[in-house]
Amino acid sequence: MVHHLQQQDNSATNSKAWVLGASGYTGAELCRLLSGHPGIELCAAYSSDAANSGPLTALYPALAGKVNIDLQAWSDSFIADANDIDMVFLALPHEVSHQLAAKFLQQGCCVFDLSAAFRLTNLNNYPLYYGFPHAHQALLQQRIYALTSGGMALAGGDADSWQTTNLFSMPGCYPTAATLALQPLVAADLLLTQQMPVITAVSGVSGAGRKASLQTSFCEVSLRPYNVLEHRHQCEIEQNLGCNVIFVPQLGNFKRGIVAICAAQLKAGVSQHDVDEVFAQSYTDSPSVRMRQVPPQIDDVAMTAFCDINVTVSGSRVVVVAALDNLLKGAASQAIEAANLKFAQPQMAGLL
């Protein structure tokens, strides 16, 4: 049974939120979702580009009637005003979030960072994959990697740490799909360790961001593998799973969504029933994961907060297909799931 949440005017008791990077695709989605949230009040939305100042609907006309907020040009001087704000969502370049997160934490804000600034546990990987040295090791050790499905063990931390921690690092879109697909098998020790899982994932062009580029121009994209075995998200996927993988990302000629096809080898004697049991135990209490009887497709998940998963076993071979919206479950809606859990809201509040 689906319980529909009734929106009510309780802004006096709502948690207060800011969105930074609101002019980008993910930031705009955050604004859309927060504008309809029953327990969070969107107080301000900022852009780093003064040219974007004005109604958000001027950039995104489809939000007319849904979002009533003006974009403001960001200035670091605004941080002093954040002591009245409960949470800040950072949809910013990695190195910018890396600097601003610490400042907002000092103001007592809870930070939900959608960049990669705090995803990786190994400091040496930041210059290698993201081009900047990490200067906040203490924060990195405190942060929670907030993969919100599959229980606290998968997300990182326990219930107590979620209450005491104020820095939440949101996973990348590819790692969300790949980790949700494979982590139950890895955790249950069902995979043959001598064989690396192979992940082939296709993403829509919105994953490259809003900035114009010939390589991501809709008319230039057909179906193109890119950064094969070198994509920065491979490191994050391997960190999550605790094993090496072969990761082949591809760019598809559609706007939004990811389909990740994850193939692996099962240990001898592992049956379809064993695999089904593991996934049932992992996701029965995860409202944003839907187990499917057939492989999911982009249209099943586009514009939703769900990750759809299908599992096929043939002999010792297993293929897990995971599909999600890269801007939502791969970014904005997963951040709001984390905020809901942090601030004692129903996990899917504002998302159904």
BALO-780595 format. One record per residue (C-alpha): x, y, z; residue number from 0. Coordinates in nm, 3 decimals, always signed. Example, Ala and Ser with C-alpha at 12.3 -4.5 7.8 and 13.67 -1.06 7.14 Angstrom:
BEGIN
+---------+---------+---------+-----+
:       x :       y :       z : num :
+---------+---------+---------+-----+
:  +1.230 :  -0.450 :  +0.780 :   0 :
:  +1.367 :  -0.106 :  +0.714 :   1 :
+---------+---------+---------+-----+
***
This chain:
BEGIN
+---------+---------+---------+-----+
:       x :       y :       z : num :
+---------+---------+---------+-----+
:  +0.000 :  +0.000 :  +0.000 :   0 :
:  +0.129 :  +0.345 :  -0.091 :   1 :
:  +0.065 :  +0.615 :  +0.166 :   2 :
:  +0.025 :  +0.950 :  -0.008 :   3 :
:  +0.167 :  +1.241 :  +0.190 :   4 :
:  -0.061 :  +1.543 :  +0.223 :   5 :
:  +0.119 :  +1.875 :  +0.191 :   6 :
:  +0.033 :  +2.122 :  +0.463 :   7 :
:  +0.144 :  +2.469 :  +0.564 :   8 :
:  +0.360 :  +2.399 :  +0.867 :   9 :
:  +0.654 :  +2.619 :  +0.766 :  10 :
:  +0.683 :  +2.748 :  +1.123 :  11 :
:  +0.805 :  +2.405 :  +1.232 :  12 :
:  +0.968 :  +2.291 :  +0.910 :  13 :
:  +1.343 :  +2.242 :  +0.883 :  14 :
:  +1.504 :  +2.519 :  +0.678 :  15 :
:  +1.723 :  +2.449 :  +0.375 :  16 :
:  +1.948 :  +2.622 :  +0.124 :  17 :
:  +2.053 :  +2.487 :  -0.216 :  18 :
:  +2.387 :  +2.594 :  -0.366 :  19 :
:  +2.441 :  +2.522 :  -0.735 :  20 :
:  +2.069 :  +2.555 :  -0.798 :  21 :
:  +2.107 :  +2.656 :  -1.164 :  22 :
:  +2.242 :  +2.312 :  -1.262 :  23 :
:  +2.029 :  +2.010 :  -1.344 :  24 :
:  +2.071 :  +1.846 :  -1.003 :  25 :
:  +2.031 :  +2.173 :  -0.814 :  26 :
:  +1.708 :  +2.248 :  -0.999 :  27 :
:  +1.577 :  +1.904 :  -0.910 :  28 :
:  +1.661 :  +1.969 :  -0.545 :  29 :
:  +1.463 :  +2.293 :  -0.560 :  30 :
:  +1.167 :  +2.117 :  -0.723 :  31 :
:  +1.157 :  +1.840 :  -0.465 :  32 :
:  +1.214 :  +2.066 :  -0.165 :  33 :
:  +0.943 :  +2.306 :  -0.282 :  34 :
:  +0.688 :  +2.028 :  -0.240 :  35 :
:  +0.835 :  +1.873 :  +0.074 :  36 :
:  +0.596 :  +1.855 :  +0.372 :  37 :
:  +0.870 :  +1.896 :  +0.633 :  38 :
:  +1.144 :  +2.109 :  +0.476 :  39 :
:  +1.121 :  +2.475 :  +0.377 :  40 :
:  +1.341 :  +2.587 :  +0.087 :  41 :
:  +1.460 :  +2.929 :  +0.205 :  42 :
:  +1.717 :  +3.022 :  -0.060 :  43 :
:  +1.871 :  +2.898 :  -0.383 :  44 :
:  +2.209 :  +3.018 :  -0.506 :  45 :
:  +2.406 :  +3.013 :  -0.829 :  46 :
:  +2.775 :  +3.087 :  -0.875 :  47 :
:  +2.693 :  +3.274 :  -1.196 :  48 :
:  +2.538 :  +3.617 :  -1.144 :  49 :
:  +2.393 :  +3.595 :  -1.495 :  50 :
:  +2.151 :  +3.330 :  -1.364 :  51 :
:  +2.005 :  +3.562 :  -1.100 :  52 :
:  +1.627 :  +3.583 :  -1.114 :  53 :
:  +1.341 :  +3.333 :  -1.107 :  54 :
:  +1.453 :  +2.971 :  -1.136 :  55 :
:  +1.164 :  +2.925 :  -1.379 :  56 :
:  +1.343 :  +3.155 :  -1.625 :  57 :
:  +1.605 :  +2.882 :  -1.663 :  58 :
:  +1.360 :  +2.593 :  -1.625 :  59 :
:  +1.013 :  +2.696 :  -1.754 :  60 :
:  +0.879 :  +2.348 :  -1.679 :  61 :
:  +0.901 :  +2.434 :  -1.308 :  62 :
:  +0.645 :  +2.716 :  -1.341 :  63 :
:  +0.369 :  +2.662 :  -1.087 :  64 :
:  +0.588 :  +2.415 :  -0.895 :  65 :
:  +0.882 :  +2.623 :  -0.775 :  66 :
:  +0.854 :  +2.986 :  -0.667 :  67 :
:  +1.204 :  +3.096 :  -0.579 :  68 :
:  +1.461 :  +3.337 :  -0.719 :  69 :
:  +1.821 :  +3.240 :  -0.778 :  70 :
:  +2.072 :  +3.464 :  -0.601 :  71 :
:  +2.436 :  +3.508 :  -0.696 :  72 :
:  +2.643 :  +3.336 :  -0.429 :  73 :
:  +2.886 :  +3.523 :  -0.206 :  74 :
:  +3.092 :  +3.365 :  +0.072 :  75 :
:  +2.972 :  +3.649 :  +0.295 :  76 :
:  +2.632 :  +3.474 :  +0.308 :  77 :
:  +2.778 :  +3.194 :  +0.521 :  78 :
:  +2.743 :  +3.416 :  +0.829 :  79 :
:  +2.365 :  +3.407 :  +0.779 :  80 :
:  +2.353 :  +3.026 :  +0.776 :  81 :
:  +2.333 :  +2.986 :  +1.153 :  82 :
:  +1.952 :  +2.990 :  +1.123 :  83 :
:  +1.954 :  +2.721 :  +0.852 :  84 :
:  +1.920 :  +2.353 :  +0.941 :  85 :
:  +2.059 :  +2.199 :  +0.622 :  86 :
:  +2.254 :  +2.295 :  +0.311 :  87 :
:  +2.258 :  +2.098 :  -0.013 :  88 :
:  +2.578 :  +2.146 :  -0.215 :  89 :
:  +2.536 :  +2.071 :  -0.587 :  90 :
:  +2.871 :  +2.227 :  -0.670 :  91 :
:  +3.206 :  +2.141 :  -0.831 :  92 :
:  +3.405 :  +1.902 :  -0.612 :  93 :
:  +3.679 :  +2.145 :  -0.508 :  94 :
:  +3.424 :  +2.415 :  -0.419 :  95 :
:  +3.222 :  +2.182 :  -0.196 :  96 :
:  +3.549 :  +2.071 :  -0.039 :  97 :
:  +3.603 :  +2.425 :  +0.089 :  98 :
:  +3.247 :  +2.534 :  +0.167 :  99 :
:  +3.137 :  +2.224 :  +0.356 : 100 :
:  +3.372 :  +2.295 :  +0.646 : 101 :
:  +3.247 :  +2.655 :  +0.671 : 102 :
:  +2.882 :  +2.552 :  +0.684 : 103 :
:  +2.958 :  +2.288 :  +0.945 : 104 :
:  +3.115 :  +2.559 :  +1.161 : 105 :
:  +2.784 :  +2.748 :  +1.139 : 106 :
:  +2.602 :  +2.444 :  +1.277 : 107 :
:  +2.442 :  +2.342 :  +0.947 : 108 :
:  +2.392 :  +1.986 :  +0.837 : 109 :
:  +2.562 :  +1.947 :  +0.497 : 110 :
:  +2.447 :  +1.714 :  +0.219 : 111 :
:  +2.725 :  +1.723 :  -0.039 : 112 :
:  +2.635 :  +1.593 :  -0.385 : 113 :
:  +2.989 :  +1.635 :  -0.520 : 114 :
:  +3.270 :  +1.382 :  -0.480 : 115 :
:  +3.455 :  +1.600 :  -0.227 : 116 :
:  +3.405 :  +1.353 :  +0.058 : 117 :
:  +3.324 :  +1.025 :  -0.115 : 118 :
:  +3.666 :  +0.862 :  -0.127 : 119 :
:  +3.837 :  +0.741 :  +0.189 : 120 :
:  +4.190 :  +0.743 :  +0.044 : 121 :
:  +4.326 :  +1.098 :  +0.034 : 122 :
:  +4.571 :  +1.006 :  -0.242 : 123 :
:  +4.282 :  +0.944 :  -0.481 : 124 :
:  +4.158 :  +1.304 :  -0.484 : 125 :
:  +4.447 :  +1.452 :  -0.686 : 126 :
:  +4.443 :  +1.144 :  -0.909 : 127 :
:  +4.073 :  +1.138 :  -0.993 : 128 :
:  +3.947 :  +1.489 :  -0.911 : 129 :
:  +4.248 :  +1.715 :  -0.954 : 130 :
:  +4.276 :  +1.870 :  -0.609 : 131 :
:  +4.449 :  +1.777 :  -0.281 : 132 :
:  +4.216 :  +1.699 :  +0.007 : 133 :
:  +4.273 :  +1.921 :  +0.311 : 134 :
:  +4.002 :  +1.796 :  +0.548 : 135 :
:  +4.104 :  +1.451 :  +0.665 : 136 :
:  +3.923 :  +1.490 :  +0.997 : 137 :
:  +3.595 :  +1.569 :  +0.820 : 138 :
:  +3.649 :  +1.279 :  +0.583 : 139 :
:  +3.675 :  +1.043 :  +0.879 : 140 :
:  +3.356 :  +1.182 :  +1.032 : 141 :
:  +3.138 :  +1.194 :  +0.723 : 142 :
:  +2.872 :  +0.937 :  +0.638 : 143 :
:  +2.864 :  +0.799 :  +0.285 : 144 :
:  +2.487 :  +0.820 :  +0.251 : 145 :
:  +2.380 :  +0.541 :  +0.019 : 146 :
:  +2.031 :  +0.534 :  +0.162 : 147 :
:  +1.910 :  +0.190 :  +0.052 : 148 :
:  +1.997 :  -0.147 :  +0.194 : 149 :
:  +2.017 :  -0.049 :  +0.559 : 150 :
:  +2.272 :  +0.142 :  +0.763 : 151 :
:  +2.546 :  -0.115 :  +0.703 : 152 :
:  +2.542 :  -0.032 :  +0.332 : 153 :
:  +2.484 :  +0.340 :  +0.381 : 154 :
:  +2.760 :  +0.378 :  +0.637 : 155 :
:  +2.735 :  +0.428 :  +1.010 : 156 :
:  +2.462 :  +0.322 :  +1.251 : 157 :
:  +2.151 :  +0.499 :  +1.378 : 158 :
:  +2.348 :  +0.683 :  +1.646 : 159 :
:  +2.610 :  +0.813 :  +1.405 : 160 :
:  +2.339 :  +0.941 :  +1.170 : 161 :
:  +2.211 :  +1.154 :  +1.455 : 162 :
:  +2.549 :  +1.287 :  +1.564 : 163 :
:  +2.706 :  +1.342 :  +1.220 : 164 :
:  +2.636 :  +1.658 :  +1.019 : 165 :
:  +2.830 :  +1.581 :  +0.700 : 166 :
:  +2.671 :  +1.345 :  +0.449 : 167 :
:  +2.852 :  +1.259 :  +0.129 : 168 :
:  +2.613 :  +1.152 :  -0.145 : 169 :
:  +2.727 :  +0.871 :  -0.377 : 170 :
:  +2.782 :  +0.916 :  -0.749 : 171 :
:  +2.509 :  +0.807 :  -0.988 : 172 :
:  +2.703 :  +0.517 :  -1.145 : 173 :
:  +2.823 :  +0.392 :  -0.803 : 174 :
:  +2.467 :  +0.404 :  -0.668 : 175 :
:  +2.340 :  +0.177 :  -0.946 : 176 :
:  +2.640 :  -0.057 :  -0.944 : 177 :
:  +2.662 :  -0.085 :  -0.565 : 178 :
:  +2.291 :  -0.152 :  -0.518 : 179 :
:  +2.319 :  -0.419 :  -0.788 : 180 :
:  +2.622 :  -0.606 :  -0.655 : 181 :
:  +2.665 :  -0.530 :  -0.285 : 182 :
:  +2.411 :  -0.791 :  -0.163 : 183 :
:  +2.603 :  -1.064 :  -0.347 : 184 :
:  +2.940 :  -0.940 :  -0.221 : 185 :
:  +2.821 :  -0.903 :  +0.139 : 186 :
:  +2.679 :  -1.256 :  +0.138 : 187 :
:  +3.006 :  -1.393 :  -0.008 : 188 :
:  +2.827 :  -1.553 :  -0.303 : 189 :
:  +3.066 :  -1.439 :  -0.577 : 190 :
:  +3.373 :  -1.619 :  -0.706 : 191 :
:  +3.653 :  -1.391 :  -0.595 : 192 :
:  +3.886 :  -1.493 :  -0.880 : 193 :
:  +3.648 :  -1.336 :  -1.135 : 194 :
:  +3.602 :  -0.958 :  -1.136 : 195 :
:  +3.244 :  -0.837 :  -1.184 : 196 :
:  +3.190 :  -0.661 :  -1.517 : 197 :
:  +2.974 :  -0.348 :  -1.509 : 198 :
:  +2.850 :  -0.192 :  -1.832 : 199 :
:  +2.645 :  +0.120 :  -1.758 : 200 :
:  +2.474 :  +0.360 :  -1.998 : 201 :
:  +2.387 :  +0.712 :  -1.884 : 202 :
:  +2.186 :  +0.994 :  -2.035 : 203 :
:  +2.361 :  +1.315 :  -2.136 : 204 :
:  +2.237 :  +1.510 :  -1.831 : 205 :
:  +2.504 :  +1.326 :  -1.631 : 206 :
:  +2.763 :  +1.552 :  -1.793 : 207 :
:  +2.598 :  +1.863 :  -1.649 : 208 :
:  +2.432 :  +2.168 :  -1.801 : 209 :
:  +2.740 :  +2.333 :  -1.950 : 210 :
:  +2.746 :  +2.311 :  -2.328 : 211 :
:  +2.994 :  +2.067 :  -2.481 : 212 :
:  +3.024 :  +1.926 :  -2.831 : 213 :
:  +3.093 :  +1.578 :  -2.694 : 214 :
:  +2.765 :  +1.575 :  -2.500 : 215 :
:  +2.557 :  +1.761 :  -2.758 : 216 :
:  +2.243 :  +1.557 :  -2.818 : 217 :
:  +2.300 :  +1.556 :  -3.194 : 218 :
:  +2.657 :  +1.428 :  -3.153 : 219 :
:  +2.578 :  +1.139 :  -2.916 : 220 :
:  +2.470 :  +0.797 :  -3.038 : 221 :
:  +2.601 :  +0.528 :  -2.800 : 222 :
:  +2.960 :  +0.593 :  -2.702 : 223 :
:  +3.184 :  +0.417 :  -2.450 : 224 :
:  +3.411 :  +0.665 :  -2.274 : 225 :
:  +3.686 :  +0.662 :  -2.009 : 226 :
:  +3.697 :  +0.283 :  -2.034 : 227 :
:  +3.872 :  +0.139 :  -1.725 : 228 :
:  +3.968 :  +0.497 :  -1.630 : 229 :
:  +3.641 :  +0.651 :  -1.515 : 230 :
:  +3.669 :  +0.823 :  -1.176 : 231 :
:  +3.364 :  +0.636 :  -1.049 : 232 :
:  +3.541 :  +0.301 :  -1.081 : 233 :
:  +3.743 :  +0.387 :  -0.770 : 234 :
:  +3.426 :  +0.465 :  -0.576 : 235 :
:  +3.254 :  +0.145 :  -0.688 : 236 :
:  +3.555 :  -0.064 :  -0.584 : 237 :
:  +3.567 :  +0.115 :  -0.249 : 238 :
:  +3.200 :  +0.031 :  -0.190 : 239 :
:  +3.226 :  -0.332 :  -0.291 : 240 :
:  +3.571 :  -0.405 :  -0.151 : 241 :
:  +3.680 :  -0.575 :  -0.473 : 242 :
:  +3.814 :  -0.487 :  -0.817 : 243 :
:  +3.568 :  -0.449 :  -1.103 : 244 :
:  +3.574 :  -0.392 :  -1.477 : 245 :
:  +3.371 :  -0.076 :  -1.538 : 246 :
:  +3.269 :  +0.038 :  -1.886 : 247 :
:  +3.055 :  +0.357 :  -1.888 : 248 :
:  +2.869 :  +0.461 :  -2.200 : 249 :
:  +2.689 :  +0.778 :  -2.304 : 250 :
:  +2.345 :  +0.730 :  -2.457 : 251 :
:  +2.135 :  +0.966 :  -2.667 : 252 :
:  +1.866 :  +1.025 :  -2.409 : 253 :
:  +1.832 :  +1.297 :  -2.147 : 254 :
:  +1.830 :  +1.121 :  -1.814 : 255 :
:  +1.860 :  +0.780 :  -1.652 : 256 :
:  +2.112 :  +0.499 :  -1.609 : 257 :
:  +2.093 :  +0.129 :  -1.686 : 258 :
:  +2.377 :  -0.069 :  -1.529 : 259 :
:  +2.428 :  -0.430 :  -1.638 : 260 :
:  +2.642 :  -0.611 :  -1.382 : 261 :
:  +2.769 :  -0.959 :  -1.465 : 262 :
:  +2.952 :  -1.183 :  -1.218 : 263 :
:  +3.041 :  -1.545 :  -1.142 : 264 :
:  +2.876 :  -1.726 :  -0.851 : 265 :
:  +3.051 :  -1.970 :  -0.625 : 266 :
:  +2.980 :  -2.339 :  -0.681 : 267 :
:  +2.649 :  -2.450 :  -0.537 : 268 :
:  +2.487 :  -2.107 :  -0.520 : 269 :
:  +2.130 :  -2.128 :  -0.653 : 270 :
:  +1.874 :  -1.882 :  -0.785 : 271 :
:  +1.691 :  -1.924 :  -0.454 : 272 :
:  +2.003 :  -1.827 :  -0.259 : 273 :
:  +2.044 :  -1.514 :  -0.469 : 274 :
:  +1.677 :  -1.417 :  -0.442 : 275 :
:  +1.689 :  -1.457 :  -0.065 : 276 :
:  +1.990 :  -1.227 :  -0.037 : 277 :
:  +1.825 :  -0.951 :  -0.238 : 278 :
:  +1.498 :  -0.988 :  -0.046 : 279 :
:  +1.682 :  -0.953 :  +0.285 : 280 :
:  +1.876 :  -0.653 :  +0.156 : 281 :
:  +1.590 :  -0.448 :  +0.015 : 282 :
:  +1.263 :  -0.550 :  +0.180 : 283 :
:  +1.287 :  -0.243 :  +0.404 : 284 :
:  +1.433 :  -0.011 :  +0.140 : 285 :
:  +1.143 :  +0.193 :  +0.000 : 286 :
:  +1.344 :  +0.343 :  -0.287 : 287 :
:  +1.450 :  +0.004 :  -0.430 : 288 :
:  +1.200 :  -0.200 :  -0.633 : 289 :
:  +1.280 :  -0.561 :  -0.722 : 290 :
:  +1.151 :  -0.644 :  -1.069 : 291 :
:  +1.064 :  -0.969 :  -1.245 : 292 :
:  +1.197 :  -0.840 :  -1.577 : 293 :
:  +1.501 :  -0.622 :  -1.653 : 294 :
:  +1.409 :  -0.257 :  -1.598 : 295 :
:  +1.441 :  +0.015 :  -1.860 : 296 :
:  +1.491 :  +0.391 :  -1.848 : 297 :
:  +1.121 :  +0.474 :  -1.883 : 298 :
:  +1.046 :  +0.273 :  -1.568 : 299 :
:  +1.254 :  +0.502 :  -1.349 : 300 :
:  +1.289 :  +0.839 :  -1.525 : 301 :
:  +1.151 :  +1.122 :  -1.307 : 302 :
:  +1.119 :  +0.885 :  -1.009 : 303 :
:  +1.316 :  +0.836 :  -0.688 : 304 :
:  +1.347 :  +0.459 :  -0.737 : 305 :
:  +1.620 :  +0.216 :  -0.832 : 306 :
:  +1.470 :  -0.087 :  -1.007 : 307 :
:  +1.664 :  -0.413 :  -0.992 : 308 :
:  +1.627 :  -0.746 :  -1.173 : 309 :
:  +1.843 :  -1.054 :  -1.111 : 310 :
:  +1.896 :  -1.343 :  -1.353 : 311 :
:  +2.088 :  -1.660 :  -1.266 : 312 :
:  +2.198 :  -1.924 :  -1.516 : 313 :
:  +2.422 :  -2.193 :  -1.375 : 314 :
:  +2.713 :  -2.015 :  -1.209 : 315 :
:  +2.649 :  -1.688 :  -1.393 : 316 :
:  +2.450 :  -1.398 :  -1.251 : 317 :
:  +2.345 :  -1.076 :  -1.422 : 318 :
:  +2.197 :  -0.793 :  -1.218 : 319 :
:  +2.035 :  -0.504 :  -1.404 : 320 :
:  +1.981 :  -0.181 :  -1.211 : 321 :
:  +1.806 :  +0.126 :  -1.351 : 322 :
:  +1.765 :  +0.470 :  -1.192 : 323 :
:  +1.727 :  +0.836 :  -1.276 : 324 :
:  +2.078 :  +0.982 :  -1.253 : 325 :
:  +1.946 :  +1.324 :  -1.144 : 326 :
:  +1.714 :  +1.181 :  -0.877 : 327 :
:  +1.803 :  +0.849 :  -0.714 : 328 :
:  +2.155 :  +0.908 :  -0.847 : 329 :
:  +2.169 :  +1.256 :  -0.693 : 330 :
:  +1.887 :  +1.486 :  -0.571 : 331 :
:  +1.624 :  +1.249 :  -0.436 : 332 :
:  +1.883 :  +1.033 :  -0.263 : 333 :
:  +2.012 :  +1.346 :  -0.086 : 334 :
:  +1.660 :  +1.422 :  +0.031 : 335 :
:  +1.621 :  +1.061 :  +0.149 : 336 :
:  +1.931 :  +1.118 :  +0.361 : 337 :
:  +1.789 :  +1.446 :  +0.493 : 338 :
:  +1.462 :  +1.273 :  +0.578 : 339 :
:  +1.646 :  +1.006 :  +0.776 : 340 :
:  +1.861 :  +1.264 :  +0.952 : 341 :
:  +1.567 :  +1.487 :  +1.048 : 342 :
:  +1.325 :  +1.209 :  +1.150 : 343 :
:  +1.099 :  +1.236 :  +0.845 : 344 :
:  +0.955 :  +0.936 :  +0.658 : 345 :
:  +1.233 :  +0.821 :  +0.423 : 346 :
:  +1.033 :  +0.898 :  +0.107 : 347 :
:  +0.875 :  +1.221 :  +0.230 : 348 :
:  +0.847 :  +1.468 :  -0.057 : 349 :
:  +0.952 :  +1.206 :  -0.312 : 350 :
:  +0.638 :  +1.008 :  -0.394 : 351 :
+---------+---------+---------+-----+
***
